[in-house]
Amino acid sequence: MTGVPQDGSPGAPQSGPAFQIGRIQVHGDLILAPMDGYSDQPYRSICRELGSAVSYTEFVNALDILQGHPYVHEKLKYLPGERPVIFQLFDSDPDRLLEVALRLQELEPDGIDINLGCSARNVSGRGAGAGLLKTPHKIALIFQKLVSALSLPVTAKIRLGWDEKSRNYLQVARLLEENGAAALAVHGRTKAQGYGGQADWEAIAAVRQAVSIPVIANGDVRTTADIARIKAQTGCAAVMIGRAAIGNPWIFSRLDRQDAPPELVRATMERHLERMLAFYGSAHGLVWFRKHAERYLRPYALPVALRQQLLTADRLEDFWALVERSLK
Ligand SMILES: Cc1cc2nc3c(=O)[nH]c(=O)nc-3n(C[C@H](O)[C@H](O)[C@H](O)COP(=O)(O)O)c2cc1C
């Protein structure tokens, strides 16, 4: 299942201050956030080449792996140039997570991440993702089991707590460290906040102070100025960027969206679509690229009719003709 190079890409430029996740050397301080439906192999590899220092997969349901669900194979394919690669898993059951992590270890990722932050009802409602923040003893058990059984670093991605009344992020962070987590990404919101309000960077700074494992700051980083601000405010080893990286992979080269010229936008879209076609096949590649295209072209404020045509074009020639018109 391990990825085979499809394009001979050399991998990301090695730059920036290195830190370590367990024994993994990380060269760079910006990281594409795991995003279900977006951070697939084509997009991850592009971001990695542009400077994202680690490839986190989209989250994968441990149950789906045990049941041999076909979609998980796609989510876990990676290119050698993407290393370090971290597979992200979610589940509520420590033994199931252990069994699945042991299986996935055979695919030779560089690390396994446990999702302790997903707020979606079908995940957190069954005690997985952010649902685990309500049962810290289970988090401890999961990390005890995985850390002692795996030969890979095990990391976590958390939110600040379940809701405003239970912001237990310091307890959870300390517990993760005590039980062997190699690094910790913190999205500065509670589960109840969803994506509303502002991410609390002060809380992330407090986590950074409370533990000595690397902390990765996450939430509401949209520009290069935000990167500098969150680093200064939290002192974190690295910054994870999610929504603002969709249609904007240049953020990992510290180029703001408004400074990306149309020729660069076109060239990156071409590279991205080529990889989507190679990865998903010609029948699905373009269809699944549409949501990315919409984000790449959003700053051009397309007329409704043109946008509609773009998002329904199913022949490559038509699609590119519409992109050309959009970029003018
Ligand atoms: C569409 C979408 C899918 C996401 N999927 C995941 C996921 O699979 N695993 C995860 O840990 N977080 C997931 N997240 C949360 C992001 O990783 C990140 O924590 C959140 O978007 C906050 O960062 P941002 O403000 O930079 O977007 C997802 C977020 C979005 C918007």
The ligand as a Gaussian input file, in Angstrom:
#p B3LYP/6-31G(d) Opt

LIG

0 1
 C      -12.750000      20.312000       5.843000
 C      -12.003000      20.030000       7.112000
 C      -11.640000      18.732000       7.414000
 C      -10.933000      18.461000       8.589000
 N      -10.525000      17.181000       8.838000
 C       -9.710000      16.932000       9.918000
 C       -9.139000      15.646000      10.105000
 O       -9.327000      14.716000       9.316000
 N       -8.358000      15.478000      11.204000
 C       -8.086000      16.491000      12.106000
 O       -7.364000      16.304000      13.066000
 N       -8.622000      17.723000      11.925000
 C       -9.390000      17.962000      10.849000
 N       -9.848000      19.225000      10.627000
 C       -9.434000      20.317000      11.547000
 C       -8.138000      20.985000      11.037000
 O       -7.067000      20.074000      11.035000
 C       -7.767000      22.204000      11.896000
 O       -7.551000      21.770000      13.211000
 C       -8.854000      23.274000      11.918000
 O       -9.352000      23.513000      10.604000
 C       -8.314000      24.585000      12.512000
 O       -7.229000      25.068000      11.760000
 P       -7.409000      26.258000      10.670000
 O       -7.978000      27.447000      11.394000
 O       -6.017000      26.512000      10.163000
 O       -8.342000      25.759000       9.611000
 C      -10.588000      19.506000       9.478000
 C      -10.971000      20.816000       9.170000
 C      -11.664000      21.088000       8.004000
 C      -12.035000      22.515000       7.689000

